[in-house]
Amino acid sequence: MRLAIYSNNQKTSLEVTDQIRAALMAADNHEIIFDQIRPDVVISVGGDGTLLAAFHEYSAQLTEIRFIGMHTGHLGFYSDWQKDEVQALVASLLNEPGKTVKYPLLEMVIKYSDGHTTRQLALNEAAIKRPLGTLVADVYINGELFERFRGDGLTAATPTGSTGYNKSIGGAVVHPSLAVIQLSEIASLNNRVYRTLGSPLIVGPSETIKIVPRRNDGKEIITFDHLNQPSQNVEWIELRVATEKIAFTEYRHLEFWHRVKSSFIGPEVD
């Protein structure tokens, strides 16, 4: 097994990284090889932001890589292991074959006015926003005009990403067994003159959402997870369920609704 450890720069995360490395080396298991370039397994040490960064670091190798999240911060939705469980994690790596659970991803394709396109994958969401003024954009579903949106922005989330920014703007929490993406509005204008659907919509794996900005002044912000794309001269943005998926090891993979309850509700109080 070729193993990479991807950590943030926080003191606790760096200490845990050293502990994992030392424990694996002490085990003297020659089947474990540290390889940051072409790993089979990537251990993310930190929080959800670290896992997102690790995902994008290895996004070109998704068919060969499985991820493990070790949580060292305040909220780790993608993490199965806590910082004080290094020995248990190492024992699992050495002694258990580990099954795989896969989650859907979002594909974003941007076409620019000069004809070239870019393609990005997102684990959580992609969005187009206009910080100053109103975003005006036509929204097409499967090539048919659905609505003309006016508001602060639009965001498309994966099922696992549905618990993030999507949830905070009124989107639904969607189980990752469903290969779908969810389009949610950010502060849309709805009155006698301007109308939008006004609620999130969910599309399946064979459907495509196209967003065509009506202005071309480069003042929009286009994001995918924690990263961004230039918005100058954007002709359109297409969003769909990606053909790729992200794979997590299932040594002790926590069930999705358990994660949701733990993250947002916590223990019951009598």
Phi and psi restraints in degrees (value plus and minus 20) as a CYANA .aco file:
   2 ARG   PHI    -112.2   -72.2
   2 ARG   PSI     106.4   146.4
   3 LEU   PHI    -143.6  -103.6
   3 LEU   PSI     114.7   154.7
   4 ALA   PHI    -140.6  -100.6
   4 ALA   PSI     123.8   163.8
   5 ILE   PHI    -135.1   -95.1
   5 ILE   PSI     101.9   141.9
   6 TYR   PHI    -134.5   -94.5
   6 TYR   PSI      96.0   136.0
   7 SER   PHI    -145.0  -105.0
   7 SER   PSI     134.9   174.9
   8 ASN   PHI    -101.7   -61.7
   8 ASN   PSI    -197.9  -157.9
   9 ASN   PHI    -115.6   -75.6
   9 ASN   PSI      -9.1    30.9
  10 GLN   PHI     -90.5   -50.5
  10 GLN   PSI     126.8   166.8
  11 LYS   PHI     -76.1   -36.1
  11 LYS   PSI     -67.3   -27.3
  12 THR   PHI     -81.3   -41.3
  12 THR   PSI     -62.8   -22.8
  13 SER   PHI     -84.4   -44.4
  13 SER   PSI     -61.2   -21.2
  14 LEU   PHI     -85.7   -45.7
  14 LEU   PSI     -57.8   -17.8
  15 GLU   PHI     -85.3   -45.3
  15 GLU   PSI     -62.6   -22.6
  16 VAL   PHI     -85.5   -45.5
  16 VAL   PSI     -59.0   -19.0
  17 THR   PHI     -78.2   -38.2
  17 THR   PSI     -65.4   -25.4
  18 ASP   PHI     -82.2   -42.2
  18 ASP   PSI     -58.5   -18.5
  19 GLN   PHI     -85.2   -45.2
  19 GLN   PSI     -62.2   -22.2
  20 ILE   PHI     -83.5   -43.5
  20 ILE   PSI     -67.3   -27.3
  21 ARG   PHI     -81.2   -41.2
  21 ARG   PSI     -64.9   -24.9
  22 ALA   PHI     -84.6   -44.6
  22 ALA   PSI     -61.2   -21.2
  23 ALA   PHI     -85.3   -45.3
  23 ALA   PSI     -59.0   -19.0
  24 LEU   PHI     -89.4   -49.4
  24 LEU   PSI     -58.9   -18.9
  25 MET   PHI     -88.3   -48.3
  25 MET   PSI     -57.1   -17.1
  26 ALA   PHI     -87.2   -47.2
  26 ALA   PSI     -48.2    -8.2
  27 ALA   PHI     -89.4   -49.4
  27 ALA   PSI     -38.6     1.4
  28 ASP   PHI      34.1    74.1
  28 ASP   PSI      22.8    62.8
  29 ASN   PHI    -118.1   -78.1
  29 ASN   PSI      92.2   132.2
  30 HIS   PHI     -96.1   -56.1
  30 HIS   PSI     -24.6    15.4
  31 GLU   PHI    -100.7   -60.7
  31 GLU   PSI     -34.7     5.3
  32 ILE   PHI    -114.1   -74.1
  32 ILE   PSI      99.4   139.4
  33 ILE   PHI    -143.7  -103.7
  33 ILE   PSI     105.7   145.7
  34 PHE   PHI     -96.8   -56.8
  34 PHE   PSI     101.9   141.9
  35 ASP   PHI    -167.4  -127.4
  35 ASP   PSI      84.2   124.2
  36 GLN   PHI     -98.9   -58.9
  36 GLN   PSI     -32.7     7.3
  37 ILE   PHI    -114.4   -74.4
  37 ILE   PSI     -70.3   -30.3
  38 ARG   PHI    -147.0  -107.0
  38 ARG   PSI      45.2    85.2
  39 PRO   PHI    -100.9   -60.9
  39 PRO   PSI     139.7   179.7
  40 ASP   PHI    -110.6   -70.6
  40 ASP   PSI     -54.0   -14.0
  41 VAL   PHI    -150.7  -110.7
  41 VAL   PSI     115.4   155.4
  42 VAL   PHI    -136.9   -96.9
  42 VAL   PSI     100.9   140.9
  43 ILE   PHI    -114.8   -74.8
  43 ILE   PSI      97.4   137.4
  44 SER   PHI    -113.8   -73.8
  44 SER   PSI     101.7   141.7
  45 VAL   PHI    -132.4   -92.4
  45 VAL   PSI      91.5   131.5
  46 GLY   PHI     133.6   173.6
  46 GLY   PSI    -151.2  -111.2
  47 GLY   PHI    -142.2  -102.2
  47 GLY   PSI    -180.7  -140.7
  48 ASP   PHI     -85.5   -45.5
  48 ASP   PSI     -53.6   -13.6
  49 GLY   PHI     -82.5   -42.5
  49 GLY   PSI     -58.0   -18.0
  50 THR   PHI     -86.6   -46.6
  50 THR   PSI     -60.6   -20.6
  51 LEU   PHI     -83.9   -43.9
  51 LEU   PSI     -60.3   -20.3
  52 LEU   PHI     -81.2   -41.2
  52 LEU   PSI     -63.7   -23.7
  53 ALA   PHI     -83.7   -43.7
  53 ALA   PSI     -60.5   -20.5
  54 ALA   PHI     -84.2   -44.2
  54 ALA   PSI     -61.2   -21.2
  55 PHE   PHI     -77.8   -37.8
  55 PHE   PSI     -67.6   -27.6
  56 HIS   PHI     -91.5   -51.5
  56 HIS   PSI     -49.5    -9.5
  57 GLU   PHI     -82.5   -42.5
  57 GLU   PSI     -56.1   -16.1
  58 TYR   PHI    -134.8   -94.8
  58 TYR   PSI       2.1    42.1
  59 SER   PHI     -84.9   -44.9
  59 SER   PSI     -42.0    -2.0
  60 ALA   PHI    -100.6   -60.6
  60 ALA   PSI     -25.7    14.3
  61 GLN   PHI    -140.9  -100.9
  61 GLN   PSI       5.7    45.7
  62 LEU   PHI     -83.1   -43.1
  62 LEU   PSI     -47.9    -7.9
  63 THR   PHI     -92.8   -52.8
  63 THR   PSI     -36.8     3.2
  64 GLU   PHI    -128.7   -88.7
  64 GLU   PSI     -28.8    11.2
  65 ILE   PHI    -135.4   -95.4
  65 ILE   PSI     122.3   162.3
  66 ARG   PHI    -137.5   -97.5
  66 ARG   PSI     126.5   166.5
  67 PHE   PHI    -129.3   -89.3
  67 PHE   PSI     129.3   169.3
  68 ILE   PHI    -150.2  -110.2
  68 ILE   PSI     112.9   152.9
  69 GLY   PHI    -125.2   -85.2
  69 GLY   PSI     104.5   144.5
  70 MET   PHI    -133.6   -93.6
  70 MET   PSI     103.3   143.3
  71 HIS   PHI    -112.1   -72.1
  71 HIS   PSI     105.7   145.7
  72 THR   PHI    -145.2  -105.2
  72 THR   PSI     -14.9    25.1
  73 GLY   PHI    -134.2   -94.2
  73 GLY   PSI    -162.1  -122.1
  74 HIS   PHI    -116.4   -76.4
  74 HIS   PSI     -53.4   -13.4
  75 LEU   PHI    -163.6  -123.6
  75 LEU   PSI      99.1   139.1
  76 GLY   PHI    -149.6  -109.6
  76 GLY   PSI      61.7   101.7
  77 PHE   PHI     -84.5   -44.5
  77 PHE   PSI     -53.5   -13.5
  78 TYR   PHI    -110.2   -70.2
  78 TYR   PSI     -18.4    21.6
  79 SER   PHI    -117.4   -77.4
  79 SER   PSI     112.9   152.9
  80 ASP   PHI    -118.0   -78.0
  80 ASP   PSI     -38.1     1.9
  81 TRP   PHI    -144.2  -104.2
  81 TRP   PSI     125.1   165.1
  82 GLN   PHI    -116.7   -76.7
  82 GLN   PSI     142.2   182.2
  83 LYS   PHI     -84.3   -44.3
  83 LYS   PSI     -41.4    -1.4
  84 ASP   PHI    -113.6   -73.6
  84 ASP   PSI      -5.3    34.7
  85 GLU   PHI    -135.1   -95.1
  85 GLU   PSI      11.5    51.5
  86 VAL   PHI     -80.2   -40.2
  86 VAL   PSI     -67.3   -27.3
  87 GLN   PHI     -83.5   -43.5
  87 GLN   PSI     -59.0   -19.0
  88 ALA   PHI     -86.3   -46.3
  88 ALA   PSI     -60.6   -20.6
  89 LEU   PHI     -83.5   -43.5
  89 LEU   PSI     -66.1   -26.1
  90 VAL   PHI     -81.9   -41.9
  90 VAL   PSI     -61.4   -21.4
  91 ALA   PHI     -81.4   -41.4
  91 ALA   PSI     -58.9   -18.9
  92 SER   PHI     -86.3   -46.3
  92 SER   PSI     -62.2   -22.2
  93 LEU   PHI     -81.3   -41.3
  93 LEU   PSI     -58.3   -18.3
  94 LEU   PHI    -102.8   -62.8
  94 LEU   PSI     -49.7    -9.7
  95 ASN   PHI    -135.8   -95.8
  95 ASN   PSI     -36.5     3.5
  96 GLU   PHI    -135.6   -95.6
  96 GLU   PSI     120.8   160.8
  97 PRO   PHI     -87.3   -47.3
  97 PRO   PSI     -54.1   -14.1
  98 GLY   PHI      55.8    95.8
  98 GLY   PSI      94.2   134.2
  99 LYS   PHI    -104.1   -64.1
  99 LYS   PSI     159.8   199.8
 100 THR   PHI    -147.1  -107.1
 100 THR   PSI     116.6   156.6
 101 VAL   PHI    -138.8   -98.8
 101 VAL   PSI     116.0   156.0
 102 LYS   PHI    -136.9   -96.9
 102 LYS   PSI     123.2   163.2
 103 TYR   PHI    -140.7  -100.7
 103 TYR   PSI     127.7   167.7
 104 PRO   PHI     -88.4   -48.4
 104 PRO   PSI     134.1   174.1
 105 LEU   PHI    -142.5  -102.5
 105 LEU   PSI     146.3   186.3
 106 LEU   PHI    -128.9   -88.9
 106 LEU   PSI     117.8   157.8
 107 GLU   PHI    -126.8   -86.8
 107 GLU   PSI     111.5   151.5
 108 MET   PHI    -141.8  -101.8
 108 MET   PSI     102.7   142.7
 109 VAL   PHI    -134.3   -94.3
 109 VAL   PSI     108.7   148.7
 110 ILE   PHI    -134.9   -94.9
 110 ILE   PSI     108.3   148.3
 111 LYS   PHI    -127.4   -87.4
 111 LYS   PSI     111.5   151.5
 112 TYR   PHI    -120.9   -80.9
 112 TYR   PSI     142.3   182.3
 113 SER   PHI     -85.4   -45.4
 113 SER   PSI     -38.7     1.3
 114 ASP   PHI    -105.2   -65.2
 114 ASP   PSI     -18.3    21.7
 115 GLY   PHI      81.3   121.3
 115 GLY   PSI     -37.9     2.1
 116 HIS   PHI    -103.3   -63.3
 116 HIS   PSI     135.6   175.6
 117 THR   PHI    -145.9  -105.9
 117 THR   PSI     137.1   177.1
 118 THR   PHI    -146.3  -106.3
 118 THR   PSI     130.8   170.8
 119 ARG   PHI    -148.2  -108.2
 119 ARG   PSI     111.4   151.4
 120 GLN   PHI    -152.9  -112.9
 120 GLN   PSI     131.3   171.3
 121 LEU   PHI    -127.4   -87.4
 121 LEU   PSI     127.6   167.6
 122 ALA   PHI    -150.5  -110.5
 122 ALA   PSI     117.1   157.1
 123 LEU   PHI    -105.4   -65.4
 123 LEU   PSI     -56.6   -16.6
 124 ASN   PHI    -122.3   -82.3
 124 ASN   PSI     -86.8   -46.8
 125 GLU   PHI    -181.1  -141.1
 125 GLU   PSI     144.0   184.0
 126 ALA   PHI    -145.3  -105.3
 126 ALA   PSI     130.5   170.5
 127 ALA   PHI    -170.6  -130.6
 127 ALA   PSI     134.7   174.7
 128 ILE   PHI    -145.5  -105.5
 128 ILE   PSI     106.2   146.2
 129 LYS   PHI    -153.9  -113.9
 129 LYS   PSI     137.6   177.6
 130 ARG   PHI    -147.3  -107.3
 130 ARG   PSI      82.9   122.9
 131 PRO   PHI     -81.7   -41.7
 131 PRO   PSI     -56.3   -16.3
 132 LEU   PHI    -138.3   -98.3
 132 LEU   PSI     107.8   147.8
 133 GLY   PHI      64.9   104.9
 133 GLY   PSI    -186.7  -146.7
 134 THR   PHI    -130.9   -90.9
 134 THR   PSI     111.3   151.3
 135 LEU   PHI     -96.5   -56.5
 135 LEU   PSI     106.4   146.4
 136 VAL   PHI    -137.5   -97.5
 136 VAL   PSI     101.6   141.6
 137 ALA   PHI    -171.4  -131.4
 137 ALA   PSI     121.5   161.5
 138 ASP   PHI    -106.3   -66.3
 138 ASP   PSI     114.8   154.8
 139 VAL   PHI    -131.0   -91.0
 139 VAL   PSI     101.3   141.3
 140 TYR   PHI    -130.5   -90.5
 140 TYR   PSI     121.4   161.4
 141 ILE   PHI    -140.4  -100.4
 141 ILE   PSI      98.8   138.8
 142 ASN   PHI      33.7    73.7
 142 ASN   PSI      20.1    60.1
 143 GLY   PHI      65.4   105.4
 143 GLY   PSI     -24.9    15.1
 144 GLU   PHI    -127.3   -87.3
 144 GLU   PSI     112.4   152.4
 145 LEU   PHI     -81.2   -41.2
 145 LEU   PSI     104.1   144.1
 146 PHE   PHI    -119.2   -79.2
 146 PHE   PSI     -67.4   -27.4
 147 GLU   PHI    -183.2  -143.2
 147 GLU   PSI     141.7   181.7
 148 ARG   PHI    -123.4   -83.4
 148 ARG   PSI      94.4   134.4
 149 PHE   PHI    -109.3   -69.3
 149 PHE   PSI     118.3   158.3
 150 ARG   PHI    -153.1  -113.1
 150 ARG   PSI     107.2   147.2
 151 GLY   PHI     146.5   186.5
 151 GLY   PSI    -180.5  -140.5
 152 ASP   PHI     -98.9   -58.9
 152 ASP   PSI     -50.7   -10.7
 153 GLY   PHI     149.7   189.7
 153 GLY   PSI     159.4   199.4
 154 LEU   PHI    -153.2  -113.2
 154 LEU   PSI     122.0   162.0
 155 THR   PHI    -153.5  -113.5
 155 THR   PSI     120.5   160.5
 156 ALA   PHI    -137.1   -97.1
 156 ALA   PSI     106.5   146.5
 157 ALA   PHI    -139.2   -99.2
 157 ALA   PSI     127.8   167.8
 158 THR   PHI     -97.7   -57.7
 158 THR   PSI     150.1   190.1
 159 PRO   PHI     -78.9   -38.9
 159 PRO   PSI     -64.7   -24.7
 160 THR   PHI     -88.2   -48.2
 160 THR   PSI     -53.6   -13.6
 161 GLY   PHI     -94.2   -54.2
 161 GLY   PSI     -32.0     8.0
 162 SER   PHI     -84.6   -44.6
 162 SER   PSI     -37.2     2.8
 163 THR   PHI    -108.1   -68.1
 163 THR   PSI     -22.1    17.9
 164 GLY   PHI    -118.1   -78.1
 164 GLY   PSI    -143.5  -103.5
 165 TYR   PHI     -77.7   -37.7
 165 TYR   PSI     -58.5   -18.5
 166 ASN   PHI     -73.7   -33.7
 166 ASN   PSI     -65.3   -25.3
 167 LYS   PHI     -85.2   -45.2
 167 LYS   PSI     -57.0   -17.0
 168 SER   PHI     -89.1   -49.1
 168 SER   PSI     -40.1    -0.1
 169 ILE   PHI    -126.4   -86.4
 169 ILE   PSI      -0.3    39.7
 170 GLY   PHI      75.3   115.3
 170 GLY   PSI      -9.5    30.5
 171 GLY   PHI     -96.3   -56.3
 171 GLY   PSI     144.6   184.6
 172 ALA   PHI    -105.1   -65.1
 172 ALA   PSI     131.9   171.9
 173 VAL   PHI    -107.4   -67.4
 173 VAL   PSI     103.8   143.8
 174 VAL   PHI    -137.4   -97.4
 174 VAL   PSI     113.9   153.9
 175 HIS   PHI     -89.9   -49.9
 175 HIS   PSI     117.6   157.6
 176 PRO   PHI     -91.9   -51.9
 176 PRO   PSI     -22.4    17.6
 177 SER   PHI     -91.5   -51.5
 177 SER   PSI     -33.2     6.8
 178 LEU   PHI    -116.4   -76.4
 178 LEU   PSI      98.4   138.4
 179 ALA   PHI    -103.4   -63.4
 179 ALA   PSI      61.5   101.5
 180 VAL   PHI    -159.3  -119.3
 180 VAL   PSI     147.1   187.1
 181 ILE   PHI    -147.6  -107.6
 181 ILE   PSI     132.4   172.4
 182 GLN   PHI    -140.0  -100.0
 182 GLN   PSI     102.8   142.8
 183 LEU   PHI    -117.8   -77.8
 183 LEU   PSI     103.2   143.2
 184 SER   PHI    -144.6  -104.6
 184 SER   PSI     127.3   167.3
 185 GLU   PHI    -110.7   -70.7
 185 GLU   PSI     125.9   165.9
 186 ILE   PHI    -131.7   -91.7
 186 ILE   PSI      86.1   126.1
 187 ALA   PHI      30.3    70.3
 187 ALA   PSI      40.9    80.9
 188 SER   PHI     -94.6   -54.6
 188 SER   PSI     132.8   172.8
 189 LEU   PHI    -109.5   -69.5
 189 LEU   PSI     104.7   144.7
 190 ASN   PHI    -157.6  -117.6
 190 ASN   PSI      93.2   133.2
 191 ASN   PHI    -172.4  -132.4
 191 ASN   PSI    -182.3  -142.3
 192 ARG   PHI     -86.4   -46.4
 192 ARG   PSI     -43.5    -3.5
 193 VAL   PHI    -117.3   -77.3
 193 VAL   PSI     -64.4   -24.4
 194 TYR   PHI    -133.4   -93.4
 194 TYR   PSI     110.6   150.6
 195 ARG   PHI    -153.2  -113.2
 195 ARG   PSI     118.7   158.7
 196 THR   PHI    -149.7  -109.7
 196 THR   PSI     155.1   195.1
 197 LEU   PHI     -79.4   -39.4
 197 LEU   PSI     -58.0   -18.0
 198 GLY   PHI      59.4    99.4
 198 GLY   PSI     -14.0    26.0
 199 SER   PHI    -165.9  -125.9
 199 SER   PSI     140.0   180.0
 200 PRO   PHI     -85.0   -45.0
 200 PRO   PSI     132.6   172.6
 201 LEU   PHI    -150.6  -110.6
 201 LEU   PSI     128.0   168.0
 202 ILE   PHI    -139.5   -99.5
 202 ILE   PSI     109.1   149.1
 203 VAL   PHI    -139.0   -99.0
 203 VAL   PSI     132.6   172.6
 204 GLY   PHI    -108.4   -68.4
 204 GLY   PSI    -196.7  -156.7
 205 PRO   PHI     -89.5   -49.5
 205 PRO   PSI     -36.5     3.5
 206 SER   PHI    -118.9   -78.9
 206 SER   PSI     -14.0    26.0
 207 GLU   PHI    -130.8   -90.8
 207 GLU   PSI     133.7   173.7
 208 THR   PHI    -148.7  -108.7
 208 THR   PSI     115.3   155.3
 209 ILE   PHI    -125.1   -85.1
 209 ILE   PSI     108.0   148.0
 210 LYS   PHI    -137.3   -97.3
 210 LYS   PSI     110.9   150.9
 211 ILE   PHI    -134.4   -94.4
 211 ILE   PSI     103.0   143.0
 212 VAL   PHI    -136.1   -96.1
 212 VAL   PSI      83.4   123.4
 213 PRO   PHI     -83.4   -43.4
 213 PRO   PSI     118.5   158.5
 214 ARG   PHI    -106.1   -66.1
 214 ARG   PSI     -35.4     4.6
 215 ARG   PHI    -130.9   -90.9
 215 ARG   PSI     134.3   174.3
 216 ASN   PHI    -154.1  -114.1
 216 ASN   PSI      25.7    65.7
 217 ASP   PHI    -122.4   -82.4
 217 ASP   PSI     -17.1    22.9
 218 GLY   PHI      54.6    94.6
 218 GLY   PSI      -3.8    36.2
 219 LYS   PHI    -114.5   -74.5
 219 LYS   PSI     -18.8    21.2
 220 GLU   PHI    -102.2   -62.2
 220 GLU   PSI     138.8   178.8
 221 ILE   PHI    -133.5   -93.5
 221 ILE   PSI     104.4   144.4
 222 ILE   PHI    -130.7   -90.7
 222 ILE   PSI     101.5   141.5
 223 THR   PHI    -144.5  -104.5
 223 THR   PSI     134.8   174.8
 224 PHE   PHI    -160.7  -120.7
 224 PHE   PSI      93.9   133.9
 225 ASP   PHI      36.2    76.2
 225 ASP   PSI    -143.5  -103.5
 226 HIS   PHI    -115.4   -75.4
 226 HIS   PSI     -12.4    27.6
 227 LEU   PHI    -130.3   -90.3
 227 LEU   PSI     153.5   193.5
 228 ASN   PHI    -163.9  -123.9
 228 ASN   PSI     142.1   182.1
 229 GLN   PHI    -141.8  -101.8
 229 GLN   PSI     130.6   170.6
 230 PRO   PHI     -80.7   -40.7
 230 PRO   PSI     121.5   161.5
 231 SER   PHI    -126.9   -86.9
 231 SER   PSI     -24.0    16.0
 232 GLN   PHI     -87.7   -47.7
 232 GLN   PSI     112.5   152.5
 233 ASN   PHI      43.2    83.2
 233 ASN   PSI      12.7    52.7
 234 VAL   PHI     -98.9   -58.9
 234 VAL   PSI     107.0   147.0
 235 GLU   PHI    -108.8   -68.8
 235 GLU   PSI     -65.9   -25.9
 236 TRP   PHI    -180.8  -140.8
 236 TRP   PSI     143.8   183.8
 237 ILE   PHI    -147.2  -107.2
 237 ILE   PSI     109.4   149.4
 238 GLU   PHI    -131.9   -91.9
 238 GLU   PSI     118.6   158.6
 239 LEU   PHI    -148.5  -108.5
 239 LEU   PSI     113.5   153.5
 240 ARG   PHI    -176.6  -136.6
 240 ARG   PSI     148.5   188.5
 241 VAL   PHI     -89.1   -49.1
 241 VAL   PSI     107.9   147.9
 242 ALA   PHI     -93.1   -53.1
 242 ALA   PSI     134.5   174.5
 243 THR   PHI     -92.9   -52.9
 243 THR   PSI     -49.0    -9.0
 244 GLU   PHI     -98.2   -58.2
 244 GLU   PSI     138.0   178.0
 245 LYS   PHI    -153.0  -113.0
 245 LYS   PSI     140.3   180.3
 246 ILE   PHI    -117.1   -77.1
 246 ILE   PSI     119.1   159.1
 247 ALA   PHI    -132.5   -92.5
 247 ALA   PSI     112.1   152.1
 248 PHE   PHI    -132.5   -92.5
 248 PHE   PSI     124.6   164.6
 249 THR   PHI     -88.8   -48.8
 249 THR   PSI     128.7   168.7
 250 GLU   PHI    -135.5   -95.5
 250 GLU   PSI      18.3    58.3
 251 TYR   PHI     -78.7   -38.7
 251 TYR   PSI     -64.1   -24.1
 252 ARG   PHI    -173.6  -133.6
 252 ARG   PSI      38.6    78.6
 253 HIS   PHI     -97.5   -57.5
 253 HIS   PSI     104.8   144.8
 254 LEU   PHI     -96.7   -56.7
 254 LEU   PSI     116.2   156.2
 255 GLU   PHI     -83.9   -43.9
 255 GLU   PSI     126.2   166.2
 256 PHE   PHI     -76.7   -36.7
 256 PHE   PSI     -68.5   -28.5
 257 TRP   PHI     -89.0   -49.0
 257 TRP   PSI     -46.5    -6.5
 258 HIS   PHI     -84.6   -44.6
 258 HIS   PSI     -61.3   -21.3
 259 ARG   PHI     -82.8   -42.8
 259 ARG   PSI     -63.4   -23.4
 260 VAL   PHI     -81.9   -41.9
 260 VAL   PSI     -67.2   -27.2
 261 LYS   PHI     -82.7   -42.7
 261 LYS   PSI     -64.3   -24.3
 262 SER   PHI     -83.6   -43.6
 262 SER   PSI     -57.2   -17.2
 263 SER   PHI     -97.9   -57.9
 263 SER   PSI     -55.9   -15.9
 264 PHE   PHI    -136.5   -96.5
 264 PHE   PSI     -39.9     0.1
 265 ILE   PHI    -134.4   -94.4
 265 ILE   PSI     -65.7   -25.7
 266 GLY   PHI      61.6   101.6
 266 GLY   PSI    -191.7  -151.7
 267 PRO   PHI     -87.6   -47.6
 267 PRO   PSI     131.0   171.0
 268 GLU   PHI     -89.6   -49.6
 268 GLU   PSI     124.2   164.2
 269 VAL   PHI    -135.6   -95.6
 269 VAL   PSI     106.1   146.1
